[in-house]
Amino acid sequence: MKPIYISIRSVETGRRIKELIAGKGYTVKDVQGAMGFENPQAIYKWMSGKSMPSLDNIIILSKMLNTEIENILVLDEDVAFSGIILNYRFNDRPVVF
């Protein structure tokens, strides 16, 4: 099986984070409070695509925004998960994403 390479598009992910936050009516200050941050710089960096949230913070965002992680991250368009069958067997059935 060939390896699967995935790249997260940071600028587009940042735009999506910004849109999702605004769409829920939250402010950067609201997110800052939910994350327990002393200042909002990290959130502004996420929204600009200069940095990405840690996995822990992506999970917090997904809970706060009531959405799945897959709806927050923007991946390379050439990677399609539907129909990928892994050669890993679980309970004698192939795993399909």
Secondary structure, 3 states (H helix, E strand, C coil): CCCCCCCECHHHHHHHHHHHHHHCCCCHHHHHHHHCCCCCHHHHHHHHCCCCCCHHHHHHHHHHCCCCHHHCCCECCCCCCCCCEEEEEECCEEEEC
